[in-house]
């Protein structure tokens, strides 16, 4: 449980803090009671300091009257565990090839390491978070997918897309006043008893649509979307869904899944979706509660 710092501050510091709070007032009103889905990933997952500040951000959102839902992957942790076990990590078309041997490791790392660690960090501030995965209550249903490499479709093993979402368990947690923290594993719809490694960006997007979320936030390791990478002057603050749809094929390969997730969320009725730099402490709060926000925001239409 967090403690309150009673250290005296100057009147000028107190006024400055009050002004920050007042600046957030319109956004507190706008998002009060709203569901916000946040995909946690990138360097923020492996930095103890950034994990701690992310947990603080989620607690702030919850106590400010929002209904945050966290979806996470765990690429760095999975790679490290596979290496420890002598299992080679192979990637094709931007996806991890997940063998029958590897899928159990993936599930265990996501559920028992990454998810538990994040839940513990949030719950250090109170009994607020509940850990789930896509198998709980058949939250996600998945179907195997391949990847196109050099013009040919290749097999990825136990890797899939989210093709169904059952929100009942997530809504029950939200209605209890707590925060779901969800790992990106899904039962295989075509093979009872089997499960799949699914892309956490896509899972977060599908869940945001199914929940009728007001906002999707995707943490990444860049400042946002660049229309002319590597020209750093081309950072896009806000982009219309149709403009993004046209730009998508020309993006750097690592950005395509993240921007596709944002586009699909907005197409599915989410008010706005943003990719933000998870390397910046408290980046989620800056995105939600400031006029300009950070990163790149995708909206349905620009007036």
Buried (B, 14 or more C-beta within 10 A) or exposed (E): EEEEEEEEEEEEEEEEEEEEEEEBEEBBEEBEEBBBBBBBBBBBBEBEEBBEBBBBBBBBBBEBEBBBBBBBBBBBBBBBBBEEEEBEBBEBBEBBBBBEEBBEBBBEBBBEBBBBBBBEBBBBBEEBBBBBBBBBEBBBBBBBBBBEEEEEEEEBBBBBBBBBBBBEBBBEBBEEEBBBBBBBBBBBBEEEEBBBBBBBBBBBBBBBBBBEBBBBBBBBEBBBBBBEBEEEEEBBEBBBBEBBBEBEEEBEEEBBBBBBBBBBBBBBEBBBBBBBBBBBBBBBBBBBBEEEBBBBBBBBEEE
